[in-house]
Amino acid sequence: MRILFITATRIGDAILSTGLLDHLLRTYPQARFTVVCGPAAAGLFEAAPNIERLIVMDKMVFSLHWLRMWGLTVGTFWSLVVDLRNAPLSYLLPARRQRHLGKVTDDCHRIVSLSRVLGLQGTPPAPKITCSQDDRALASELIADGPAVLAIGPTANWAAKTWSADSFAELTERFAGKKGLMPGCRVALFGRDDERPQAIRLIEAIAKDRRIDLIGRLSLAEVYACLQRCRFYVGNDSGLMHLAAAAGTPTLGLFGPSKELLYGPWGGHCASVRTPEGFDDIHPDGFNHRTSGSLMDGLSVDHVEQAARRLWQRMQGVTP
């Protein structure tokens, strides 16, 4: 039995799809899987079980990447094709069954939308990522035993979604203070290498003896393993936020010009906090996510700290 699973290019969307893949892996343990994804997300699937082939799709002009995918997969008769990209040529692949994402509505979380592709009932499958023993060993070296670690994801794929470095710095000081949630905690910083300029003020604001600077140093699987060793995560709406949630780390996502209803971190150990302005109010006329500066300034450190305390108390079984 062979199953073709076509998932996202963006890291966050690909992470959200891993629960559906895990459901298929558990439902068809003898099947051999081929996963199609973008280059940024490929590291999420390298250690997954029963993956016979990983096809990494670089975007090409005139959408020729879909023709390439068709050429690489048309020679197999698939027991099941699950297409979360609505790829135009996937319909032409020889398959016993096909399931396509179809039109996505804005009335529910993306994980719920994904579960509908297979007609699943009840609680949708949560994201599930597999990392190797080597990944875990490296994580134990980078985040060694010691004071608890607060993980921070200070970047995002749009500048409009990024909370300020100064706000993150003040929040880390509050966490680490004597009356903070994690007195004396260390702070681990995550992000891509090309995002370092966005984070440099925050990096420099954290004392060296408390700072674990991992920006640009790790693969996705290694980041995942490191996040599993952290006590708490706070970050912008980004793939890192979803990776932290998948790792089981209590995760607080910061929202403004994106919708927490659709993309909030998933799970009972997660929460979201947004700017005082609603999504429909925060977008100025002519908003362009590629050129806009931060639209997160209305979110105060007090507000984020209060949300963090509520999540912390919930995880400790304490009534706020």
N, C-alpha and C positions, 0 to 999 in steps of 0.2 A: 504494500500500500504506500503510495506516495502522495504527499500533501504539499501544495505550493501556497506559501504565506507571503503576501505582498503588503509591506507596511511602509511607514512614513520615512521621509527624508530628514525631518527635524527631530532632534533628540527627544524633546518632550513628548511629542505625539507618538514616537516609536516606543518610549517607555510605557505610555498608557496602553499600548497594544500588547505588551508582553503578558498581561494577564490572560488575554484571549489565546495567545500562543500556548501558554502554560496549560490552559484548559484542554486544548487540542492534544498536547503532548501526553497529558494524563488520560484522556479519553481513548487515544490511539497509541498505546505505548510501543507497538510493534511497527508503526509507520516510520517511513523515512521522510524527513522534511527538507524542503528547500525554502530559504528565506530570501526575499528581495527587499533591499532597503537602500537608503542613501549612505554615502561615505561617512558622514558625521555620526550616524547611529550604528554603524557596523559592529563596533566593540561591544554593544549590548548583547549580541547573539553568538559571539565566538565560543563561549563556554557552555552554551545551552545544550542539553542532551538531545540526541537523535537528529541533530542538524547535519544532514548529508552534504549540503551545499549552501554556501552563502554568496549570493549574487549582489555585488555592490554597484549601484546605478549612479554614475556621474551624469548630471544634467547636460543635455546636448541641445544644440539649436534645432528648431522646428520639431521639438519633442521626439527626436530620433532615438532617445534613450528607451522609449517604449518599443520601438522596432527592434532594438538590440535585445531587450528583455524577451520579446516574442521569439526571436531567433534562438535564444539560449534555452528556451523552455518548450517550444512547440514539438520537439522530438520525443517528449514523454507523454504517456497517457496518464493524466492525473486522476487519482481517486477523488480529490477535493481541491478546489482552488478557492482560497479566501483572499479577496482583493479589498484592501482598505484604502486604496488610492483611486478606485474607479478608473483604472488604466484602460484606455480604449481598446487595446489589442488583447487584453486578457480574456475577453468574451470569445475570441477566436481560438483559444487553446483547447485541445482535446481533453475533456474531463467528464467524469461521471456526474459530478455535482459542482456547482459554482455558487459562491456567496459573495455579494458585493456590498460595499458600504452604502451606496445610494446617497440620497440627499440627507444631509445632516441638519437637524433642527437645533434651535437655540433654547429648547425648553428643559434640557437636562445635561448632566455632566457628560463629557466625551466618553468616559468609560461605560456609561449606560448606553450611549449610542453604539459603541463597539459591540457590546454584548448582544444587541438586537440583530447584528449581522448573522449570528448563529441561532437566533430565536431563544436565547437563554432566559430562563425565568429566575426570579429571586435575586439574591445579592450578586451583582456582577463580579467576575473574577478580578481580583486586585493584581496590580503589576507584580511580576515575579522575574527577577534577574539572577543569573547564575554567575559566580566568579570562581576562579581557580584557587587551589591551595597556594600557588605562588603569589596571587593577588593578596590573599589574606596575610601571608608571611610579610610581604612588603608593608602592608598597612600596619602590622604590629610593630614594625621598625619605625615607621614615620610617626605613628601615634602610639607611643610606648605607654605602658602602664604609668599612672601618676594622677595628678589632679584631673577632674572631669574636663571634657572638651566641649566647648560651644562651637558649632560649625556655622559659618557665614557664607552665603552666596550673594556677593555684592553686585553682580552684573546681570545683564539680560540681553536678549537679542535686539531690543529696542531701547534707546536711551530714555524714551518716555516712561518705561516701566521701572526705572532704576531709582531707588531711594538714595539719598545723598550719602557720601562717604562719611561726612561729619556726623550724620544721624546714626549710622551703623557704629561708628567709633564710640559715641556716647552710650549707645545701647550695650556694647560689650563691657564698658566700664560699670554700668549698673548691674549687669549680670554678675560680674566678678567682685563687686563690693561686699562689704561685711554683711549688709542686709539684702544682698542680691539673691537671685535664685541659685546661683552656682558660685559661692564665694571662692575667690582664688583660682577660678577656672582658667584653663588655657583656651586659646582661640585659633581654630583652624580655618584658613581662607581657601576657597575653591573657585576655580574659573579656568577659562582657556588662556593660553599664553598671549594671544592677541588682545585679551581683555585686561591685561595687567595695567595699562595706562589708566583705565577707568577706576582701578582699585588702589593705585599707588598711595593716595592720601590716607586711605584706611590702613594699608600695610604699615606705613610709617607711624601711624597713630598708636599702634599696639606695641607695648613693650616687648623687646626681643625675647625675654625669658618666658613670656606667655604666648608668643606668636608661633604658629605653625603655618608657614607660607607654602601652600601646595599649588598655587596658581600656575598653570601651564606645565606641571611636572608629571601628570599622571594620565593613564588611559581611563576610559569610562569605567571599566571593570575595577580598576584600582581605586578610583574615586568612590565607587560603590562600597568596596571593602573598607575604606577609611571611614566613610559615613556611618557604617555599622558600629564603629568604635567611638562615635560621638554621642554625647548625652542629649543634645538638643540642637535643632537647626532653625535658623532664621534666614530667609532670603527672598529676593524678588521672584515674581512669576517667571520661571525659567525651567529648562530641562533639569538643572541641578536640583531645583525644588522637588520635582517629581522623582528624581533619583534618591533623594534623601527619604522621601515618603516610602518608596519601594524598599529601602534599606531597613525600614522599621523604626527609624529615628523619629522621635516627636518633632513634627515639622510645622512651622508657622510660615505661611506664604503671605507676601505683601502685595496688595493689589491697588490699582488705580485705573489706568486706561485699558484694562483687560478684565474679563468677567470671571470672578471666582466660582459662579454657578457652573460654568463650563470647564474651567481649568484649575480649580482649587486642588491642593494636594489631597490625595485620596486615602481615606482610612480613618478609623476611630482614634488614631494617635495623631491626627492632623487638625489644623484649623487655619482659617484665613482672616486677615484683617485688611480693611481697605481705607482709602481716603474718605474724609467726611462727604465728599461729593460722590454721587452715584455714577455708574458707568456712562449713562446718557448725558450727565451734566458736565463730565470732566473733559469731553472732547470739544476743543474749540473749533470754530469754523475753519475749514480748509486743513484740518488735521492730517498730517502726513507722518506715519510712524517711522519712516526712514530719516526724516529731518528734524522732527520735534525734539526739543530738550525734555528734561524730566517733567512729568506731570504728577509727581509723587510728593511735592513739597507740603501739601496739606496734611500729610500723615505725620503726626507728631511722635516723638520718642515716647512720651507718656502713654499714648494710645497703643503703641506696639508693645511696650512693657506690660501694660495691663492685659493685653491679649495673650502675651506669653505666660503671664502668671495664671490666667484662667486655664490655659492648656496644661501647664505644669501641674496645677492642682487637680485637674481632671485625671491626668495620668497617675497621680499619687492617690487617687480615690478620695480626694478631699473636696467637700462642698464649698464653693467660693463664698 
